């Protein structure tokens, strides 16, 4: 029997909170242990890779482990004409849970390190090359998640998505947020992983554009591989992986 909507929403909220707690907490820990920015980023990215893989594996069978509004939206769009695909009701419940969870995760990380519970980030990330980095990171994430689903390899999502996010930390100028909920959550902490509130809007816009591009690339590359019939937000064992109907999806950093 499929999990109820309330259980799926709870999984999305808790998973998103845990993901941001990992991202922010590991960033704080890294800056307290070393002044080397390269080592700080390495520690932050490795913790995110391991944490994300675990969270996708744990929550995938319940909610699909999206942890990411763009993944949820793409999953709905691709499955909207398929019986059992994610509904607008699912979308309307998932996205607030993901966002609230992300904010809660940032507050929790600050609390664990005796930081002010809410302190707006002063880390300005307003620059065209950073927005391009977010577009590329999000497009690649959507292509990966939905490409795995269409090619029948959704079971690889936990390792594949976590690995991609870890790599994107280093090959994108923005360090790959690729997730509107995580981006909003990280504005609530003035630490290594934070983003200034004024930088959030352009980042989210770039992520949405990246999701559209990723969806187009998925359709073009995997046109000969129709997606399997989805199941309501599709369990996968795998968001934010991030979700072809029938595929879970995690988020980005």
Secondary structure by P-SEA (a helix, b strand, c coil): ccccaaaaaaaaaaaaaaaaaaaaaaaaaaaaccccaaaaaaaaaaaaaaaaaaaaaaccccccccccaaaaaaaaaacccccccccaaaaaaaaaaaaaaaaaaaaaaaaaaccccccccccccccaaaaaaaaaaaaaaaaaaaaaaaaccccaaaaaaaaaaaaaaccccccccccaaaaaaaaaccccccccccaaaaaaaaaaaaaaaaaaaaaaaacccccccccccbbbbcccccccccbbbbbcc
